[in-house]
Each structure stands twice: as structure tokens, then as C-alpha cells.
Amino acid sequence: MLRCSTYEIHFGNWSALNHLLDHQNYSAITVLVDDNTEKNCLPIFKDSVRIDDFHIICIPPGELHKNINLCNKIWEEMSALGMDRHSLLINLGGGVIGDMGGFCASCYMRGIDFVQIPTSLLSMTDSSVGGKLGVDFKDLKNLIGLFGDPKMVLIEDRFLSTLPFGELKSGFAESLKHALINDDDFWEKLIKLDLSDYKAWNSLIKHSVSIKLGVVKEDPHEIGLRKILNFGHTIGHAVESLKLQEGNPLKHGEAVALGMIIESFLAEAKGQLKKEDCLRIEAGIDQFFERVEIRPEHFDTIVNRMKSDKKNHSGTIRAALVNRIGQCEYDIEIHPTEIKSALQRYSS
């Protein structure tokens, strides 16, 4: 178990959830799932909890549906089910379910309790921890949202067996990010990992969560240090939203992976990162992730999307850039010409 400021993160400890449900006397309990987690993960949930009387809200899967329109439908169902301020929403799913479900719970009647039960590697290692909640708006990632803590987070690695290999690999990108910004020894371990060895995932998850939690505890509302967790995301989010609009969506981890390579190119070009470290980062990520096609005619669109990034201020684009493997700086100003040059290097 790991402890955040107002909640605990449990690993495979369903008794902690059962204790919460036994003692809180919730007026109503609803589980939010998507089509995939209803089929593959809800049976594990039902076998593990001591409650029979709960409602289910099922939504379509995928980033395409992470928007305020679907939130309206979730709120309509919550209201129709008679959920009041003493109700509980359990978010059983990946990053989309956790982000959107937590956002809906935090807004409904000015906030009701919610529990995060992440079912993807990405949500286990990253998005379920730290209290960032929200939805996409006008093709921009997570533009509408807030900070809100769950009652608890329950990480169960049995859910990983329900995932396609591509989803596992997507989540692995966030572990690589945690290593690059904070732990060079962890990086060396990860780049030697056999991703088909499921026995290795449990310790990997705990270590990734502990890295993120250490940063979040120091800066819960992303005023300073927590911005390093956005390494790879400034460019990654812009490319991800572009591909989504094109109808050729990337997995979030794929976008973060390409973003980490391109932002490493930026760091090297600025003289912040040694060439040999940049090459090691590029080679390490390339062995797990295929390159994504980014055409030159889209460079301006990507830069324009980056101008709407939440980390920007004073009209300049800001990013978190590594200065060596295991260390990262934040609020680094990056210019459009530098970004386009890095995009060209990645694409050539």
C-alpha cells in the first residue's frame, strides 16, 4: 500500500475496498465501465467485492468519446438512478474511464465520492494516481477538467491478462517516462525487459507508481515540479489529437513515446542533453515502439495545437525536457522553428 495526501493506493487488496463499502453506508453505488471492461473486467470485480446491489453505467470505449457530450449522458444516468450526494461512483476501466468518471463524480452535486480501479497498464502506472480529471474539448486533450482525489485507488494486476498486447505496450511508455525523468537505474532495467513476461509487471507497476506519487506529493496541483510528468506529452498530445481528428487514432502511449523522442531531440538541440544520452533514449524507445508517420504539411498544425497546451504562459510554448537520463527540467521555452526541426528529424 502507498499513501497519497488524502487517499491510499492498494495493490490487489480487495479487502480495503470491501472495508470502505461496509463502513461508508453509501445510499447508492454505481460502477462505470465501457463495453470492453464490462465484458472482461466486471466479472473479476463481482467476484471480489461483497456487494450485490449496485448499478452499472456502460459507455463506448476510446478517446474519441472522452468529451462533455458523453459526460452529459453519464450525469443523466446518474440522476435517473437516484444517485445523491451520499452515493459512490466506482470507475472500472482505463485512462478514459478514470479521467471522465472522476470528472463526472467531482462535478455531480458539487462532488460525490469515487474510487479508481484502473484496468490498463497505462492507467495503473499513471493516470489513476494524482487526481487529474477531465475531458477533451475541441480536439484538445484534457482542456476541461479539475483536480480531485478519489476515496482510494485499487490496482489489480489480474486485469492485465484481459488486455491485448498493444494496450500493454502503450502503458509501458509511461513507465519509460517515469524512468527518464527520475530514475536512470529503472531505465536500464526497463529497456532490457521482455514485455511478454507478465510476471515482471507487478514490480514494474509499483515502482512506476512510487515515482509518480513522490512527485505528486511534492506538487499536487502542478505549480512547479509536477510539470516534469508531462515529458513527452507536449508534442505527444498535439500529435495524438491530430491523428484522432484524422480518424487514425494513436494509443496514448504511442503518442507519448514519439513525444519523448522528439522532445529529446529538442533538449539536445538546446545543448541541454548530451548527444549520447539522446541516442540512448531514441534507441531505447524505438525497440518497443514503431515510428509514427508525421507529414511536413502537418508541422504547423502540430505547433498550433501545442500553443493551447496548459503548461504555456506569457504566449510561449513551454515543455519539460530531460537534461540526462533520470533527470528533467520544466518550463523550458521551445520555439516553433525548433519544434519543426525536431519533427523533421523524427520523420526523416
N, C-alpha and C positions, 0 to 999 in steps of 0.2 A: 504494500500500500504506500502511496505517495500522497502528501498533503499539500494542497494549494491554500490560498488565504482563507477561503470560505467553504471549501469542499474537499472531499477525498477522492483519489483515483485508485480504484481497486482492480486487481488483475485476477480474473477467474473466480472471484469471491462473491458468489450469488447470495450468500447468507447476509452480506452487507445490504444488498437491495431488499431482501426479504425483511430484514430488521427495519429498514426505513418504511416499507409498506405496512408492516404490522403496527408501527408506533405513531404514524402521522395521521391516521384516520382520515384519509382523503375522501371527499364526497364523490369523486368520480376519477377514474384512471383511464386514460386513452393512450394507445400505442400508435405512433405514426410510423408507417412503413411505406416502401414503394413496391411495385409489382415483384421485383426480384427478392427483396428481403422478406416480403410476406410469404413467398414460396420456400425460400431456403433458410431463413434465419428465425422466423416466428416459431417454428416447431421447437427449436432449441430454447427459445425464451419461455415457451409454455411449459416445457419440461423442467425448467429451472426455478420458476417463481411459484410462490404459494398463494396465488390469487386466480380465481376463475372468472370473476366479474370485472371485465374490462372491455372497453370499446376499441375498435380499430378504425383508423383513417388511412386509406391507401391512396397514394399519389403516383403519377407516372415517374419513371426513373430518369436521371440525367440532368446535366447542367442546363439544357435547353428550357427546362421547366422551373428553374430557380428564379422566379420573378414574383412581383407583387400580385399579379393576377391569380397565381396559384395560392398565395397567402390568403387572398380573399376567400377562396373556396375552402381552405383549411379552417379559417375563422368561422365561416358559415356552418361547417360541420361541427365544430366545437360548440357553437351556440345551440345548434339543433340537438346535440347530445345532452344539453343541460349543464355543461361544464361551468362552474362558478369559480370564485377566487380561491376556493379551497380544493381545487382539482389538481391533478398531476398529468403532465404530458411526458411520455417516455418516447424518446427518439431512437428508433431501432434502424440504423442504416449507415450509409457512408457520409461523406462530407456534405452533400446537398441536403440530406435529411437532417443532419445535425445543425447546420447553419440556419436552414429555413425553419426547422421545428423549434429551435431555441429562440429565433427571432419572433415567431408567432406566439410562443408561450410568454415571452417577455413583454409583448405588446397587449396581449389579451387581458382585458380588465385591469390594465396597468401592471400586469405581471403575475403569472402563476408559476408554481414550481415545475421544473422539468429535470429529467435525467437523460444523460447521454450514454447510449450503448452503441459505440461505433462498431461497424461490421466489416469495414475495409481496412487494409493496412494503412492507407493514407490518413483516414480519419482516426485510427488508433494512435498513430505516431505524431499526428499534428493537429488536425482541425478540431478534435473533440476537447482539446486542452487549451485553456487560455481565455475562454469567454468571448471570443469574437463571433458575432452572429450577424446574419444579413442575407441579402438577395442581390441579384444583378439588376441593373437598370439601364435601359437604352444601350444595350450591348457592352456595358462596362461592368467589370467584375466587382461584386460586393459594394456597390456605390451606396446602397441604402442599408443601414444596419446600426448596431449598437454593441456595447459590451454588457454581458450578463452572465452570471455564474450559475451553473446547474446545482442541483442538490448533491449530485455525485456523478462520477464517470465510472462506468464498469467496462473494462476491457477483457474480452473473452477470445482467446486465440483460436478456439474451435470454429469461429466464424470464417477464418481464413480458408478452411477447406472447402467452403462454398463458393470461392471466388475463382474466376478464370485467371490464368497465369498473367495475362496482360494487366489485370487490375492489381495484382500483387506487385508487379514491376512498377506500375505507376506510383504506388505508395512508397516504394523503395527510394524514389527521388527525394522525398522529404527527409529520409534518414541520411542520405548523402549530403543534403544541405546542412543538417544539424552538425555533421562531422566537419564540413568545410568551414563553418563559422565558429566552431567551438572546440573541436577535439581531433587533432591530427592522428592520434593512435586509433581512434574509431574509424577514421577514413581508411587507414591501412587495412583494417580488419574488413571493412565493407567491400573494398574493391577486390578482395580475394574470396568473397562469399559466393557459394553456389546457390543461386536463387531457387533451385529445385529442392534444396534441403530444408524442409519445413520445420525440422527440429531446431533450427537456428533462429527462427523468427521470434520466439518468446523473449529471449535475452536482448535481441535487437530492439524490440518494441520498448522494453523497459528503459533501455539506455537512451533511446531517442526521446522518450517522454521526459526523462530526468533532465536532459539537456534543455528542452523547451521550457520545462517547468522552472528551472533555475533562472532563465531569462525573464519569464513572465512574472515571477515573484518580485524581481528587482524593479520591473517597469510594467505594471499590469495594464496600463492604458496607452502604451506605445508613444510615450512622450520622448523617449530617448533610446536606450539600449535595445528595447524590443524590436526596433526597426531592423536589426540585423537578421531577424527571422524572415524578412522579405527578400533576402538574397535570392536571385533567380526569378523573382516574381514580377519585378517592374517591367522587364521585357517579356517574361513568360506570360503574364496576364494579357498584355497587349496582343500577342500572337494568338493566344487562346481565344480571345474574344473575336479576333478577325476570322479565325478558322470556323468558329461557331456560326458567325454571320454568313460565311460562305456555304454552310451546310456540310462542312468537312471537319467535324469537331475533333479536337485532341483530347486525350485524357489529361487531367490536371498535371499529373506527374511528368508526362511527356513535355508539356509546356514549361514546367519548372526546370527540367533537365536542359532543354535548349537555352532557357534563360540563364542558367548558371554558366554555361559555356560562353555565351555572348557577353555576359557581364564580366566574366573573367578576362575576355579579350579587352573590354573597356578598361579594367583595372591595370592590365599590362600596358596598354597604350598610354595611360596616365603616369606610368612609372611607379605605380603603387604595388604591383605584383611582379615578381621575378618571372622571366620567360620560362625557366624550367618548371616552376610551380604551375604556371598557366598550361603548359603542355601536359603535365601530370593530371590536372583537372580535366582537360579536354579528353585525354586518352581514357581516364577512369570512367567518365560518363559515357563516352562513345561505346565502351564494351557492353553496356547494358541497354542503351537507347539508340535507335536508328535516327539519322538526321531527318529533320522535317523540311520540306520544300518551302522556302520563303523567297518569293519573286521580287526583283528590284522595284517593280512598279507598285509594290505594297509597302515599301520602306517609309514613305511619307505618311501613309495611313497608320502604320505602327507607331511612328513618332507622335502623331496627333493623339492617338489613344493614350500614349504614355503621359501626355500633358494633363490628363484628367486623373492621374494617379493620386491617391490620398496622401502620399508622403511628400508631395511637392509643396513648395511655398515660395512666395515672392516671385511668382511667374517663372520659376525654373524647375526643371526636372531633377529630382533627387533619387538616389539609389543607394542600396547597401552593397558595398564591394569588398571582396576579400583582399587582404594585403599579404597573406600567406595561408597555406592550408592550416586551418584551425583557428584563424583569427579574421575578424571582419570589422569594418568601419561603416558608419551610416551617415546619411545626409550628405553624400558626395554628389556635387553638381555634375551632371552629364549633359553635353550639348548635342543638338540634332546631328551635326556633322560627325561627331564621334560615334553616335549610335548607328548611323547609316554605314560608317566604315566597319564597325563590328559586325553588323548584319551581313555586309558583303563578304567579310572574312569567313563567317559561318557558312554562307551559301556557296562559296567558291570551291 
